[in-house]
Amino acid sequence: MIKAIIIDDERNSRDIIALMLERYCPEISIAAVATDCSDGISKILEHRPSLVFLDLEMPDGTGFDVLAGTLPQLHFEAIFVTAFEKKFIHIIRFSDVELILKPIDKESLLQAVANVSKRIANQEPNQRYQILLENFNNQEADDWKILLTGPDDVSNTINIDDISWIELYQEYTLFSLLNGQQLISAQSFRYYSDLFSPLQFYQINNTQMIQLGSIKHIDTGKNKIEMKSGHTLDITERRQRDLMQRTGHR
């Protein structure tokens, strides 16, 4: 059995999570529930759970405050539950921490539980939560880190600013770094293109997205982009015009 705690200031949300776990996840045993951050920290320290269902925003703080108050002295997995993803989307997604949106649906819950159950069984280190807290405490997006987990379940941590470009690779995503290193993430290219688009990244064609700071030169005659790494990538004509307006490149 996996001992769990539910931390959420909304009673209806706590009840729904508990009911769904009882119905669909018999391997999860709820040891306690908490109504705010302070209560949650106390319950975690008292019960020492393996899993915490954690509301993102509560009256006395955030789920990040709960993690900061209990890690690294305790080791547990967390599943964030929230009605609002956008505010903290990059902090959560970059650290590869589980997130399900309210109203909770069965499929999202089962997938999140399956992911954390695997980590618990494998006794994986909690580096993803360290990355999450570092990014939360760092206001500069260029200094954020991202955790990449490959198809072989091997994880690597890189700085966002070290990415030159990303591209579709089979059903996965290939990251090419400024130092020439290449890493594969098991997440889809669509997942990352949506995630990176609000930042200083730009999708140059159907399968590649570059970091704007890694551009050396745009060859308008050939629809090519020369990267600072020395590589040359194709850009569609329409996207080239848009990119030049956005960056001021000539």
GUMI-613396 format. One line per 8 residues: number of its first residue (from 0); their letters; for each residue x, y, z of N, C-alpha, C, O. Coordinates in pm, whole numbers, plus 32768, in hexadecimal, padded with zeros to 4 digits. Example, Ala and Ser with C-alpha at 12.3 -4.5 7.8 and 13.67 -1.06 7.14 Angstrom:
0	AS	8527/7DC7/830C/84CE/7E3E/830C/8528/7EB6/830C/8590/7EB4/834E ~ 8505/7F1F/82C4/8557/7F96/82CA/850A/8003/8313/853D/8072/8324 .
***
This chain:
0	MIKAIIID	8054/7F88/8000/8000/8000/8000/8058/807E/8000/80C5/8080/8039 ~ 8025/80E5/7FC0/8069/8166/7FBB/801F/81C6/8018/7FAB/81E7/8001 ~ 8065/81F3/8080/8027/824F/80DF/8023/82DC/80A3/8088/830F/8073 ~ 7FAC/831A/80A7/7F9B/839C/8068/7F57/8400/80C5/7F12/83DB/8124 ~ 7F6E/8481/80A8/7F2C/84EF/80EE/7EF1/854C/8084/7F2F/8564/801C ~ 7E7B/8580/809F/7E3B/85E1/8047/7E3E/866A/808A/7E0F/8679/80FB ~ 7E77/86CD/8045/7E7E/8755/807B/7E36/87B3/801B/7E65/87CC/7FAC ~ 7DC4/87E6/8046/7D71/883C/7FF1/7D14/888C/804B/7CD8/8855/80A8 .
8	DERNSRDI	7D06/890E/8030/7CB1/8960/8086/7C1D/8952/8064/7BC8/8983/80AF ~ 7BFC/8911/7FF3/7B71/88FF/7FCC/7B41/8873/7FF4/7B77/880E/7FC6 ~ 7ADB/886F/804A/7AAA/87ED/807A/7A77/8797/8007/7A90/871E/8004 ~ 7A30/87D4/7FA9/79FB/8788/7F39/7A6A/8745/7EE9/7A5D/86D3/7EBC ~ 7AD8/878D/7ED7/7B49/8756/7E8E/7B89/86E2/7EDA/7BAB/867B/7E9E ~ 7B99/86F2/7F5E/7BD1/8685/7FAF/7B79/8609/7FA6/7BAB/8599/7F97 ~ 7AF6/861D/7FAE/7A99/85AC/7FAB/7A9D/8565/7F23/7A97/84EA/7F1D ~ 7AA6/85B1/7EB7/7AA9/8575/7E32/7B28/8524/7E1E/7B23/84B4/7DEA .
16	IALMLERY	7B99/855B/7E48/7C17/8511/7E3C/7C10/848F/7E8B/7C36/8425/7E5A ~ 7BE0/8499/7F07/7BD6/8422/7F5C/7B7A/83B8/7F1E/7B9A/8341/7F20 ~ 7B09/83E4/7EE9/7AA9/8388/7EAD/7AE4/8344/7E32/7AD5/82CB/7E1F ~ 7B25/8392/7DDE/7B5E/8359/7D64/7BD0/82FA/7D83/7BE0/8294/7D3F ~ 7C20/8318/7DE7/7C8C/82BE/7E0E/7C53/823B/7E43/7C85/81CF/7E23 ~ 7BEB/8245/7E95/7BAC/81CC/7ECC/7B73/8176/7E5C/7B7A/80FB/7E61 ~ 7B3B/81B6/7DF7/7AF8/816C/7D8C/7B59/8134/7D25/7B48/80C3/7CF7 ~ 7BC0/8182/7D01/7C15/815B/7C91/7CA5/8136/7CB8/7CEC/80F7/7C69 .
24	CPEISIAA	7CCF/815C/7D2F/7D5C/8146/7D55/7D62/8103/7DDE/7D88/8143/7E40 ~ 7D3E/8083/7DE7/7D3C/803E/7E69/7DC5/8030/7EA8/7DD1/8012/7F1F ~ 7E2E/8046/7E58/7EB5/803D/7E8F/7EDC/80B9/7EE0/7F45/80BC/7F20 ~ 7E86/8121/7EDC/7EA1/819D/7F25/7E50/819E/7FA7/7DD7/818C/7FA5 ~ 7E94/81B2/8016/7E54/81BB/8099/7E61/8249/80CE/7ED1/827B/80DE ~ 7DF0/828C/80E9/7DF3/8316/8118/7E09/8318/81AF/7DB5/82EB/81FC ~ 7E7B/834E/81D7/7E9E/8352/8265/7E65/83CC/82AB/7E49/83C9/8322 ~ 7E54/843A/825F/7E23/84B7/829C/7DFC/8519/822F/7E24/8509/81BB .
32	VATDCSDG	7DAF/857F/8254/7D91/85EE/81FC/7DB6/866F/8246/7DB5/8673/82C1 ~ 7DD6/86D7/81F9/7DFA/8757/8235/7DB7/87C6/81E5/7D99/87B6/816F ~ 7D9F/8838/8227/7D50/88A3/81EB/7DA1/891D/81C0/7D6C/8976/817E ~ 7E22/8923/81E4/7E76/8993/81BA/7F08/8969/81C1/7F27/88F7/81E3 ~ 7F61/89C5/81A0/7FF0/89A4/819B/8027/897C/8223/806D/8917/822F ~ 8009/89CB/8288/803C/89AF/830F/800E/8928/8341/805C/88D9/8376 ~ 7F8D/890D/8330/7F55/888C/8359/7F92/881B/8307/7FAD/87AF/833B ~ 7FA9/8836/8286/7FE3/87D1/822F/8070/87AB/8257/8093/8735/8259 .
40	ISKILEHR	80C0/880F/8277/814A/87F4/82A2/814A/879F/8321/8196/8740/832D ~ 80F3/87C3/837F/80E9/8777/83FD/80C0/86E6/83E3/80F8/8689/841E ~ 805E/86D2/838B/802F/864B/836E/809A/85F8/8327/80A8/8580/8340 ~ 80E4/8638/82CF/8150/85F0/828A/81BC/85C5/82EC/81EA/8553/82E8 ~ 81E4/861F/8343/824B/85FF/83A5/821B/8593/8407/826B/8542/8436 ~ 8199/8592/8424/8163/852F/8480/8154/84A6/843F/8179/8441/847B ~ 811F/84A0/83C5/80FD/8420/8387/8167/83EC/8326/8166/8375/8305 ~ 81BF/8441/82F9/822C/841A/829E/81F7/83C8/8227/8219/8353/8217 .
48	PSLVFLDL	81A3/8406/81D5/8166/83BE/8165/81C9/83A7/80F3/8234/83E4/80ED ~ 81A3/834F/8098/81F0/833A/801D/81BA/8392/7FAC/81FF/83A9/7F49 ~ 813E/83C2/7FBC/80FD/8410/7F54/80A7/847E/7F92/8062/8468/7FF5 ~ 80AD/84F4/7F55/805C/8566/7F83/8010/85A2/7F0D/804C/85C6/7EA7 ~ 7F8D/85AB/7F1B/7F3B/85F4/7EBB/7F34/8684/7EED/7F05/869E/7F5B ~ 7F63/86E0/7E9A/7F83/8765/7ECB/7F40/87D2/7E79/7F5B/87E2/7E02 ~ 7EE7/881C/7EB9/7EA9/888F/7E78/7F16/88F7/7E5E/7F72/8907/7EAE ~ 7F0B/893B/7DEC/7F74/8999/7DC6/7F6E/8A1C/7E14/7FD5/8A4E/7E41 .
56	EMPDGTGF	7EF5/8A53/7E26/7EE9/8AD2/7E6D/7E84/8AC6/7EDE/7E12/8A9C/7ECA ~ 7EB0/8AEC/7F56/7E5C/8AE5/7FCE/7E63/8B6A/8018/7EBA/8BBC/7FFA ~ 7E0A/8B81/8077/7E04/8C05/80B9/7E87/8C2F/80FB/7EA5/8CA6/80FF ~ 7ED4/8BD1/812F/7F4D/8BF6/8178/7FCC/8BDB/8129/8039/8BDB/8162 ~ 7FC1/8BC3/80A6/8039/8BAD/8056/801E/8B55/7FDD/7FAD/8B4C/7FAD ~ 8086/8B16/7FAC/807C/8AC1/7F35/80AF/8A35/7F54/80EB/8A1B/7FBC ~ 8095/89DC/7EF5/80CA/8955/7F02/8162/8954/7F05/819E/88F8/7F3D ~ 81A0/89B9/7EC8/8231/89C3/7ECB/8262/89DA/7F5A/82CC/89A8/7F81 .
64	DVLAGTLP	8215/8A26/7FA7/8239/8A3E/8033/8234/89BC/8084/8286/89A7/80DE ~ 81D4/8966/8063/81CB/88E5/80A7/8246/8891/8089/8280/8854/80E3 ~ 826E/888E/800A/82E5/8842/7FE6/8362/887B/8029/83B6/8830/805C ~ 836D/88FF/802A/83E1/893F/8068/83E7/8923/80FE/8454/891D/8138 ~ 8372/8911/813D/836E/88F8/81CC/8383/8867/81F4/838E/8848/826A ~ 8389/880E/8192/8396/877F/81B2/840A/873A/816A/843A/86D2/8197 ~ 8436/8772/80FB/84A6/873A/80B2/8522/878B/80D2/8516/8803/80EB ~ 859B/8750/80D3/85B8/86C6/80AD/85B9/8662/8121/85E1/85EF/810F .
72	QLHFEAIF	858E/868D/8199/8596/8631/820B/853C/85B7/81FA/8558/854D/8233 ~ 84D0/85C4/81AD/8479/8554/8190/8477/853B/80F9/8489/8597/80AA ~ 8462/84BE/80D3/845D/849B/8045/83D0/846A/8025/83A2/8405/805B ~ 838D/84B2/7FCC/8309/8486/7F9F/82EF/84BD/7F13/8331/851C/7EE8 ~ 8291/8482/7ECE/8267/84B3/7E4C/81ED/850D/7E5F/81A2/84FD/7EBF ~ 81DA/856B/7E03/816A/85C7/7E0C/811E/85CC/7D88/8158/85C0/7D1C ~ 809B/85DD/7D92/8046/85F7/7D1F/7FFE/867A/7D39/7FAB/8682/7D94 ~ 801E/86E0/7CEB/7FD9/8760/7CF9/7F4C/8756/7CBF/7F37/871B/7C55 .
80	VTAFEKKF	7EED/8790/7D06/7E62/8794/7CD9/7E36/8826/7CDC/7E39/8866/7D45 ~ 7E0D/885B/7C68/7DED/88E9/7C63/7D87/8906/7BF6/7D7A/88BC/7B95 ~ 7D40/8974/7C07/7CE5/89A3/7BA0/7D2B/8A07/7B43/7CF5/8A2A/7ADA ~ 7DA2/8A34/7B6A/7DE9/8A9A/7B1F/7E76/8A6C/7B02/7ECB/8A66/7B5B ~ 7E90/8A4B/7A84/7F13/8A1A/7A5C/7F6F/8A88/7A2C/7FE8/8A80/7A43 ~ 7F3B/8AEE/79EC/7F8C/8B4B/799F/7FF3/8B96/79F3/8064/8BAA/79C6 ~ 7FCE/8BBF/7A6B/8026/8C12/7ABC/80AB/8BCF/7AD9/8114/8C10/7AD5 ~ 80A8/8B4E/7AF6/8122/8B06/7B1D/8146/8A97/7ABA/818E/8A39/7ADC .
88	IHIIRFSD	8113/8AA1/7A3F/8121/8A32/79E1/81B3/8A0C/79C8/81D4/8995/79C7 ~ 820B/8A6F/79B4/8295/8A4D/7994/82E0/8A15/7A0C/8331/89B9/79FE ~ 82C5/8A4B/7A81/8307/8A18/7AF9/82E6/8985/7B0E/833D/8936/7B32 ~ 8269/8961/7AF7/823E/88D6/7B0B/826A/887D/7A98/82A4/8813/7AAF ~ 824F/88A6/7A1E/826E/8852/79AA/8304/883F/7999/8330/87D2/7974 ~ 8354/88A7/79B2/83E4/889A/79A1/8421/8836/7A03/8487/87F8/79E5 ~ 83E2/8825/7A76/8418/87C7/7AD9/83DE/873B/7AC9/8403/86E0/7B13 ~ 8382/8729/7A69/8346/86A7/7A4C/82FB/866E/7AC5/82FB/85F5/7ADC .
96	VELILKPI	82BC/86C7/7B11/8269/869F/7B83/81DA/8689/7B51/81AD/86CE/7AF6 ~ 8194/862B/7B8D/810D/860A/7B60/80AA/867A/7B80/80B0/86B8/7BEB ~ 8051/8693/7B22/7FEC/86FB/7B32/7F6A/86CC/7AF4/7F68/869F/7A82 ~ 7EFC/86D7/7B40/7E78/86BC/7B09/7E1E/8735/7B26/7E26/8773/7B8F ~ 7DCA/8753/7AC4/7D76/87CA/7ACC/7CEB/87A8/7B01/7CB4/873D/7AE5 ~ 7CB3/8806/7B4C/7C28/87FB/7B78/7BCD/882D/7B09/7BF1/888E/7AC6 ~ 7B5A/87F1/7AF3/7B27/877A/7B38/7B75/86FD/7B10/7B95/86EA/7A9B ~ 7B93/86A9/7B71/7BE9/8635/7B5B/7B9F/85CB/7B09/7B2C/85AA/7B25 .
104	DKESLLQA	7BE3/8597/7AA4/7BA9/8529/7A58/7BF7/84A8/7A75/7C6B/84AC/7A9E ~ 7BB6/843A/7A61/7BED/83B7/7A83/7C71/839D/7A3D/7CD1/836E/7A7B ~ 7C78/83B9/79BB/7CF0/839A/796E/7D6A/83E6/79A1/7DD6/83AD/79AE ~ 7D59/8466/79BE/7DC9/84B7/79F0/7DF8/8485/7A77/7E70/847E/7A91 ~ 7D9A/8462/7ACD/7DBD/8430/7B51/7E09/83AC/7B46/7E71/839C/7B86 ~ 7DD7/8350/7AF7/7E17/82CD/7AEB/7EA4/82D9/7AAF/7EFF/8292/7AD9 ~ 7EB5/8333/7A4D/7F39/8344/7A11/7F9C/837F/7A74/800D/8351/7A7D ~ 7F71/83E4/7ABF/7FC8/8421/7B23/7FEE/83BD/7B90/8062/83B6/7BB8 .
112	VANVSKRI	7F8D/8371/7BBF/7FA8/830C/7C26/8008/82A1/7BF1/8062/8276/7C39 ~ 7FF5/8278/7B75/804E/8213/7B39/80DD/8247/7B31/813C/81FD/7B4C ~ 80ED/82C6/7B0C/8173/8300/7B00/81BA/8307/7B87/822E/82E1/7B92 ~ 8173/8338/7BED/81B4/8344/7C70/81C7/82BC/7CB1/8228/82A7/7CFA ~ 816D/825F/7C98/817B/81D8/7CD2/81FA/8196/7C9E/823F/8150/7CE8 ~ 8218/81AD/7C1F/8292/8176/7BE4/830D/81B1/7C26/836D/816A/7C42 ~ 830A/8234/7C3F/837D/8275/7C7F/838E/8245/7D0F/83FE/8231/7D3E ~ 831E/8232/7D53/8323/8201/7DDE/835E/8175/7DE1/83B3/8156/7E35 .
120	ANQEPNQR	8330/8120/7D86/8361/8096/7D82/83F6/8090/7D62/843E/803B/7D96 ~ 8424/80EB/7D0C/84B1/80EE/7CE4/8507/8140/7D44/8581/8147/7D33 ~ 84C7/817E/7DA8/850D/81D2/7E0A/8562/823D/7DC4/85D7/8252/7DE5 ~ 8524/827E/7D63/856C/82E5/7D18/858C/835D/7D72/853C/8380/7DC9 ~ 85FF/839D/7D5E/8620/8416/7DAB/85C0/8486/7D8B/8583/8488/7D20 ~ 85B2/84E5/7DE8/854D/854F/7DD7/8587/85CD/7D97/8564/863C/7DBF ~ 85DE/85BD/7D35/861D/8630/7CF5/85B7/8689/7CB0/85CD/8702/7CA5 ~ 8548/8650/7C81/84E4/86A2/7C3A/84A9/870C/7C97/8485/8779/7C6A .
128	YQILLENF	849F/86EE/7D18/8468/8750/7D76/84CF/87BA/7D9C/84AB/882C/7DBA ~ 854D/8795/7D9A/85B6/87F7/7DAF/85B9/885A/7D3B/85C8/88D3/7D50 ~ 85AA/8827/7CC1/85A5/887D/7C4C/852B/88D8/7C52/8535/894F/7C34 ~ 84B9/88A1/7C79/843F/88EF/7C84/8450/8964/7CE4/842B/89D5/7CC5 ~ 8489/894A/7D58/849A/89B3/7DBC/8502/8A1A/7D90/84F2/8A91/7DAB ~ 856B/89ED/7D4E/85CF/8A4B/7D1A/858F/8AA9/7CB4/85A6/8B22/7CB6 ~ 8540/8A70/7C59/84FF/8AC4/7BF4/8498/8B22/7C33/848A/8B94/7C08 ~ 8451/8AF3/7C98/83ED/8B46/7CDC/842F/8BBE/7D1F/83F6/8C2C/7D21 .
136	NNQEADDW	84A6/8BAA/7D54/84ED/8C15/7D9A/853E/8C6E/7D3C/8578/8CD2/7D66 ~ 8542/8C49/7CBC/8590/8C95/7C5A/852F/8CDB/7BFB/84E2/8C9A/7BB5 ~ 8533/8D5F/7BF9/84D5/8DAD/7BA9/84FD/8DB6/7B16/84A9/8DD8/7AC3 ~ 857B/8D98/7AF4/85AB/8DA4/7A6C/859A/8D20/7A21/85D8/8CBC/7A44 ~ 8545/8D22/79B9/852A/8CA7/796E/85A8/8C6F/792D/85B5/8BF5/791F ~ 8604/8CC6/7904/867F/8C97/78C3/86D3/8C42/7921/8724/8BF1/78F5 ~ 86BF/8C53/79A3/870D/8C09/7A06/86C6/8B8B/7A36/86FC/8B42/7A89 ~ 864E/8B70/7A02/8606/8AF9/7A2C/8649/8A7B/79F6/8695/8A7E/7995 .
144	KILLTGPD	862C/8A0D/7A38/865D/898A/7A0E/85E7/8935/79E2/8575/894E/7A07 ~ 8606/88CF/7992/859F/8873/7965/85D1/87E4/7974/8645/87C6/7957 ~ 857A/878E/79A0/859C/8700/79B0/856A/86B5/7936/84F2/86B8/7917 ~ 85C4/8671/78F1/85A1/8622/787B/85AD/858E/789E/8617/8560/78C7 ~ 8540/8545/788D/8541/84B5/78A4/8533/846E/7820/84D1/8481/77D8 ~ 8596/841B/77FF/8599/83D8/777F/8543/835C/777A/8509/8334/77E0 ~ 8538/831D/7705/84EA/82A2/76F7/851E/8231/774F/84D5/81D4/7770 ~ 859E/8239/7775/85DA/81D4/77CC/85CC/81F6/7860/8607/81B4/78B5 .
152	DVSNTINI	857D/825F/787E/8564/828D/7907/85DE/82D0/7948/85DA/82EE/79BF ~ 8648/82E6/78FD/86BB/832F/7930/869E/83C5/7926/8672/83F5/78BF ~ 86B8/840E/7994/8698/849C/7999/8716/84F2/7994/877F/84CC/79C9 ~ 870B/8566/7954/8777/85C8/794F/873E/8651/796F/86CE/8672/7945 ~ 8789/86A1/79B7/8761/8729/79D8/87B7/878A/7988/8832/8783/798C ~ 8776/87E6/7940/87C0/8849/78F2/8787/88D4/790E/8716/88E1/793E ~ 87D6/893A/78F1/87A8/89C3/78FC/875E/89E9/787B/878A/89C6/780D ~ 86F0/8A32/7888/86A5/8A5D/7813/86FE/8AAC/77B4/86F2/8A9F/773A .
160	DDISWIEL	8755/8AFE/77EB/87AB/8B54/779B/8813/8B06/774B/8851/8B3D/76F0 ~ 8825/8A86/776B/8889/8A34/7724/884E/89EF/76A9/8896/89AD/765F ~ 87CA/89FF/7692/8789/89BE/7620/87A0/8A11/75A1/8788/8A89/75A0 ~ 87CE/89CF/7537/87DA/8A12/74B6/8759/8A00/7467/871C/8A62/743B ~ 872E/8982/7456/86AD/8968/7417/8679/88E0/7440/86C2/888B/7473 ~ 85F7/88CD/7429/85B8/884B/7442/8575/881F/73C1/854F/8872/736F ~ 8565/879C/73B1/8526/876B/7337/84E0/86E6/734D/8500/869B/73A9 ~ 8480/86CC/72F5/8438/864D/72F6/849A/85DC/72D7/84E6/85E5/7277 .
168	YQEYTLFS	8496/8573/7328/84EC/84FE/7313/8499/8481/732C/8481/845B/739F ~ 846D/8442/72BF/840D/83D4/72C9/8393/8408/7316/8359/846D/72EF ~ 836B/83C4/7381/82FC/83FA/73D1/832E/844A/7448/82DF/8471/749E ~ 83B1/8463/744E/83EF/84A7/74BE/841D/8534/7497/83F7/8566/742D ~ 846F/8572/74EB/84A7/85F5/74CE/853E/85F3/74E4/856D/85C5/754C ~ 8588/8624/7483/8619/862C/748D/8642/86B9/74B2/861A/8719/7470 ~ 8690/86C7/751C/86C5/8747/7549/8756/8754/751B/87A9/86FF/753D ~ 8775/87BC/74D0/87FF/87DA/74A8/882F/8851/74F9/87F2/88BC/74F6 .
176	LLNGQQLI	889B/883F/7542/88CC/88A6/759C/893C/88F7/755C/8977/88CD/74F8 ~ 8959/896A/7595/89BF/89C3/755F/8A49/8982/755E/8A9D/89A3/750A ~ 8A61/8926/75BB/8AE3/88E4/75C2/8AF0/886B/7566/8B54/8825/7569 ~ 8A88/8854/7514/8A8B/87E5/74B7/8A4C/8765/74EA/8A37/8708/749D ~ 8A2C/8760/756B/89EE/86E9/75A4/895E/86DB/7574/891A/8740/755E ~ 8931/8661/7563/88A7/8647/753C/8867/85E7/75A0/88A3/8583/75C7 ~ 87EB/8606/75C7/87A2/85B5/7628/8715/859B/75F3/86DB/85F0/75AF ~ 86E0/8526/7612/865A/8501/75E6/85FA/8503/765C/8618/84CC/76C6 .
184	SAQSFRYY	8587/8542/7649/851B/853E/76AC/84AA/84E9/7676/848B/84EB/75FF ~ 846C/849E/76D0/83FC/8449/76A7/837D/8499/768D/831D/8464/7656 ~ 837C/8518/76B3/8308/856D/7697/8303/8590/7603/8369/858E/75BE ~ 828C/85B0/75D3/827A/85CF/7545/82AD/865A/7523/82BB/86B1/7579 ~ 82C9/866F/74A2/82F2/86F3/7473/8283/8759/7489/829E/87CB/74AC ~ 8206/8730/7474/8194/878A/7488/818F/87BB/7519/8170/882F/7533 ~ 81AD/8762/7576/81AD/8786/7604/820F/87F9/761B/81ED/885B/765E ~ 8289/87ED/75E5/82EE/8854/75FC/82D5/88D2/75AA/82F2/8940/75D9 .
192	SDLFSPLQ	82A0/88C4/7531/8287/893C/74E1/821E/8993/7524/8228/8A0E/7521 ~ 81BA/8956/7561/8156/89A3/75AE/8195/89E0/762A/8175/8A51/7650 ~ 81EE/8995/766A/822A/89C2/76E6/828C/8A35/76D1/828F/8A95/771E ~ 82DC/8A2B/7667/8345/8A8F/7650/8315/8B0B/7604/8358/8B72/7609 ~ 82A4/8B03/75BF/827B/8B71/7569/826B/8BF8/75B0/8287/8C5F/7571 ~ 8241/8BFE/7631/8239/8C81/7672/82C3/8CB9/7699/82CD/8D2E/76BD ~ 832A/8C66/7694/83B1/8C91/76BB/83FD/8CBF/763F/83C1/8CD6/75D5 ~ 8481/8CCD/764B/84D2/8CFE/75DC/84F7/8C8D/757C/856C/8C74/755F .
200	FYQINNTQ	848F/8C49/754C/849F/8BDD/74EB/8440/8BF6/7477/83DA/8C3B/7485 ~ 8463/8BBE/7403/840F/8BD3/738E/8411/8B56/7337/847B/8B1E/731B ~ 839A/8B29/730C/8390/8AB3/72B7/83A7/8ADC/7226/835A/8B2A/71EE ~ 8412/8AA8/71E9/843A/8AD5/7164/83FF/8A7F/70F4/83FC/8AA9/7080 ~ 83CF/8A08/7116/838D/89B1/70B5/8338/894D/7103/8325/895D/717C ~ 8305/88E8/70C1/82AA/888C/7104/82ED/8832/716C/82A9/87F7/71BF ~ 8371/8829/7167/83B5/87C8/71BE/8425/8801/7213/8465/87B7/725E ~ 843F/8884/720A/84AF/88BE/7254/8489/8943/7295/843C/8990/725E .
208	MIQLGSIK	84C1/895B/730A/84AE/89D9/7353/8536/8A04/7388/857F/89B3/73C2 ~ 8557/8A82/7375/85DB/8AB3/739E/85CF/8B16/7412/8567/8B53/7428 ~ 863D/8B23/745B/8647/8B8E/74BE/867A/8C0B/7476/86DF/8C05/7430 ~ 8635/8C79/7486/8655/8CF2/743A/86E3/8D22/7453/8725/8D55/73F8 ~ 8713/8D12/74CC/879A/8D3F/74EC/8807/8CED/74AD/887C/8D13/74B2 ~ 87E3/8C7C/7470/8848/8C25/7433/8855/8C3E/739C/88A2/8BF9/7359 ~ 880B/8CA1/7366/8813/8CC1/72D8/8892/8D11/72BB/88B1/8D73/7301 ~ 88DC/8CE8/7255/8950/8D36/7227/892D/8D8B/71AE/8952/8E00/71A6 .
216	HIDTGKNK	88E5/8D4E/7150/88C7/8D97/70D4/884E/8D57/7090/883C/8CDE/7095 ~ 87FB/8DAC/704F/878B/8D7C/7000/87AA/8D96/6F6D/87BA/8E09/6F43 ~ 87B2/8D2B/6F1E/87CC/8D37/6E8F/8744/8D40/6E49/8704/8CDA/6E2E ~ 8719/8DBA/6E2C/8693/8DCF/6DF4/8685/8D99/6D66/8617/8D77/6D3B ~ 86F4/8D91/6D1F/86ED/8D60/6C96/86D7/8CCA/6C8F/869C/8C99/6C2F ~ 8706/8C83/6CF1/86FD/8BF1/6CF0/869D/8BBA/6D59/868D/8B40/6D64 ~ 865D/8C11/6DA5/8605/8BE6/6E12/864E/8B88/6E72/861E/8B1B/6E93 ~ 86C3/8BB6/6E9D/8716/8B68/6EF8/8737/8BBC/6F73/873D/8C37/6F6C .
224	IEMKSGHT	874B/8B79/6FE3/8779/8BBC/705D/87FC/8B7D/7087/8805/8B04/709C ~ 8863/8BCF/7095/88E3/8BA0/70C7/88E5/8BB4/715E/88D1/8C23/7190 ~ 88FD/8B48/71A5/88FE/8B4D/7236/898C/8B69/726A/89EE/8B51/7223 ~ 8996/8B9B/72E3/8A19/8BB7/731E/8A6B/8B38/732E/8AE5/8B3D/7336 ~ 8A27/8AC6/7333/8A6D/8A45/733E/8AAE/8A1D/72BB/8AFE/89C0/72B8 ~ 8A8D/8A64/724D/8AC4/8A43/71CB/8A65/89F4/7173/8A81/89E1/70FD ~ 89F7/89C6/71AB/8995/897A/715F/893B/89D9/710F/8926/8A4C/7134 ~ 8906/89A4/70A0/88AB/89F0/704C/8824/89A9/7048/881E/8931/702E .
232	LDITERRQ	87B9/89F3/7061/8732/89BB/7065/86D9/89FF/6FFF/86EE/8A73/6FDC ~ 8674/89B6/6FCE/8614/89EC/6F6F/85A5/8A36/6FB6/8578/8A0D/7021 ~ 8578/8AA5/6F7A/8505/8AEE/6FAD/84A6/8B09/6F39/84D2/8B2A/6ECB ~ 8426/8AFC/6F51/83C5/8B17/6EE6/83C5/8BAD/6EC8/83E9/8BFE/6F1E ~ 839D/8BD0/6E50/839F/8C5D/6E27/8344/8CB2/6E7F/8368/8D20/6EA8 ~ 82CD/8C7E/6E9A/8270/8CCB/6EED/82A8/8CE1/6F79/82A2/8D4F/6FAE ~ 82DF/8C78/6FB4/8317/8C85/703A/8394/8CDD/703A/83B2/8D20/709D ~ 83DD/8CDC/6FCB/8454/8D32/6FC3/842D/8DC5/6FCB/846D/8E12/7013 .
240	RDLMQRTG	83C5/8DEC/6F81/8397/8E77/6F86/836A/8E9C/7013/838A/8F08/7045 ~ 8321/8E42/7051/82F0/8E5D/70D8/8364/8E66/713B/8365/8EBD/7192 ~ 83C4/8E0D/712D/8437/8E0B/7188/8488/8E8B/717C/84B3/8EC2/71E1 ~ 849D/8EBB/7102/84EC/8F34/70EE/84A6/8FAF/7129/84E8/9008/715F ~ 8423/8FB2/7120/83D8/9020/715E/83E3/9018/71F6/83EC/907E/723A ~ 83E1/8F9E/722A/83E4/8F8B/72BA/846D/8FAB/72F6/8475/8FE4/7363 ~ 84D7/8F86/72AF/855E/8F92/72E6/85AB/900B/72B4/860D/9035/72F1 ~ 857E/9044/7243/85C7/90B5/720A/8640/908B/71BA/8690/90E0/7194 .
248	HR	8650/9008/719E/86BF/8FDA/714C/86AF/900D/70BC/863F/9017/7089 ~ 871E/902D/707D/871F/9058/6FF0/8784/9006/6FA0/8793/901B/6F28 .
***
